[in-house]
């Protein structure tokens, strides 16, 4: 029996959590994983606060909000960038169709409500910042769903006409609600840290070798998604049980930037959230890089 880790994860299918749940890689490395499903990153941050999880798959803005609140945790590895996409019903024009004019683009949605994953999630911060910069913060509402999986139902029912969320949301909504992508992931916030591997400071200090072993398997899974997307899709689809491998492969392709590395681009994009989170009153002050990241593990693994 290996050492136990309580790991908070989301239903987001392009996270390596589903590869690691669908293989015996962690067991082979001496890790017994207790997986706990949450509706969004902010809920995992609360679980860290309550000491219910040791590791988590979270977008960096909720992590920064938690750190500002005094939750003892750090980002120890990357995972994916540019995981936020904006979709809408077919009658709306894309940003490209409106010649990249953000004011004209968001003006289409005056008086409407944009559906979004939980408040304080990376998607929430990105869309609120976009709306504010376009000058429509008083004319466009954002409705947060505690479980992002509920958003396609709201679109199918006609309650919602536009939404922001993960590539998974984009594929589901396109298949079942006839929506289209109106802003691609790389356009909304370049290199945005859609998720990283977050560890409690207690785990980092008491079991650094366990953190290192997990990151090694996480990086193995990232490479597996890139190099063997067909097989990775099959494993994820089998684990999830409600989608087929074609569905998973389609969402892998929407934003195919998977890596455990903490690149300079990843870190710089994260740090651009700091003043925005402060301006939107999510955090009490801008945070410094050293408060968010612990680089020792990716440096040791030369990622």
Secondary structure, DSSP 8 states (H G I E B T S, - for coil): --EEEEEEE-S-TTSTHHHHHSSSHHHHTTEEEEEEE-SSHHHHHHHHHTT--SEEEE-HHHHHHHHHTT--EEEEEEEES---EEEEETTS--TGGGTT-HHHHHHTTTT-EEEESSTTSHHHHHHHHHHHHHT-TTTSEEEE-SSGGGHHHHHHTTS-SEEEE-HHHHHHHHHHH-EEEEE-HHHHSTT---EEEEEEHHHHHH-HHHHHHHHHHHHHHHHHHHH-HHHHHHHHHHHH-SS-HHHHHHHHHHT--B-S---HHHHHHHHHHHHHHHHTTSSSS---HHHHB--HHHHHTT-
